Amino acid sequence: MPSPISQALSNAIESLIAEGKEPSVALIKARLPEPLPMPVIIKALQSWKSSARVPKIEKSAPQLSAEERISKLEQLVADLTGRLEKLEQAR
């Protein structure tokens, strides 16, 4: 089953072909229900031109800022330290 992003790209390309237009990055971008990064559209178009299909494309998790990553890592270290101390006391 194609991902929602792949399906949207495929629908955009198919609608352009049905109208007799040659799919291009700009035309596909204009047909998408939500904006996608240009490299994703380019990859889909290249794949479609070479194999007449759009590859499965999914959204990745949003990137955390350095401060958020550090905060999560500090919390993880604190949790693991507490667990380790409990294990050492149980010996």
C-alpha positions as CSV (number, residue, x, y, z in Angstrom):
1,M,0.0,0.0,0.0
2,P,1.5,3.3,-1.0
3,S,2.1,6.0,1.6
4,P,-0.1,9.1,1.6
5,I,2.8,11.1,0.2
6,S,3.5,8.7,-2.6
7,Q,-0.2,8.5,-3.4
8,A,-0.5,12.3,-3.6
9,L,2.6,12.4,-5.9
10,S,1.2,9.6,-8.1
11,N,-2.2,11.3,-8.3
12,A,-0.6,14.6,-9.3
13,I,1.4,12.9,-12.1
14,E,-1.5,10.9,-13.3
15,S,-3.8,14.0,-13.5
16,L,-1.2,15.8,-15.5
17,I,-0.8,12.9,-17.9
18,A,-4.6,12.7,-18.2
19,E,-4.6,16.3,-19.3
20,G,-1.9,15.6,-21.9
21,K,0.7,17.6,-20.0
22,E,4.3,16.4,-19.5
23,P,4.9,16.2,-15.7
24,S,7.5,18.6,-14.4
25,V,8.5,19.5,-10.8
26,A,6.6,22.8,-11.0
27,L,3.4,21.3,-12.3
28,I,3.5,18.4,-9.8
29,K,4.2,20.9,-6.9
30,A,1.2,23.0,-8.0
31,R,-1.1,19.9,-7.9
32,L,-0.1,18.6,-4.4
33,P,-2.6,19.1,-1.6
34,E,0.2,20.0,0.8
35,P,3.7,21.3,0.1
36,L,6.6,18.8,-0.1
37,P,10.3,19.5,-0.3
38,M,11.7,19.9,-3.8
39,P,14.1,16.9,-3.5
40,V,11.1,14.6,-2.8
41,I,9.3,15.8,-5.8
42,I,12.4,15.5,-8.0
43,K,13.0,11.9,-6.7
44,A,9.4,11.0,-7.5
45,L,9.6,12.5,-11.0
46,Q,12.9,10.8,-11.8
47,S,11.5,7.5,-10.6
48,W,8.3,7.9,-12.6
49,K,10.3,8.8,-15.8
50,S,12.5,5.8,-15.5
51,S,10.0,3.1,-14.3
52,A,6.5,4.7,-14.6
53,R,6.0,4.5,-10.9
54,V,6.5,6.6,-7.8
55,P,8.6,5.1,-5.0
56,K,7.3,4.8,-1.5
57,I,8.0,8.1,0.3
58,E,7.2,8.7,3.9
59,K,7.6,11.6,6.3
60,S,10.5,11.4,8.7
61,A,10.2,12.4,12.3
62,P,10.9,16.1,12.9
63,Q,14.5,16.9,13.7
64,L,15.0,18.0,17.3
65,S,17.1,21.1,18.2
66,A,20.5,20.5,19.9
67,E,19.0,21.7,23.2
68,E,16.1,19.3,23.0
69,R,18.4,16.4,22.1
70,I,20.7,17.3,25.0
71,S,17.8,17.6,27.4
72,K,16.4,14.1,26.4
73,L,19.8,12.6,26.7
74,E,20.4,14.1,30.1
75,Q,17.0,12.7,31.2
76,L,17.9,9.2,29.8
77,V,21.3,9.2,31.6
78,A,19.6,10.2,34.9
79,D,17.0,7.4,34.5
80,L,19.6,4.8,33.6
81,T,21.8,6.0,36.5
82,G,18.9,5.5,38.9
83,R,18.2,2.0,37.6
84,L,21.9,1.1,37.8
85,E,22.0,2.3,41.5
86,K,18.9,0.1,42.3
87,L,20.5,-2.9,40.7
88,E,23.8,-2.4,42.6
89,Q,21.9,-2.1,45.9
90,A,20.0,-5.3,45.2
91,R,23.3,-7.3,45.1
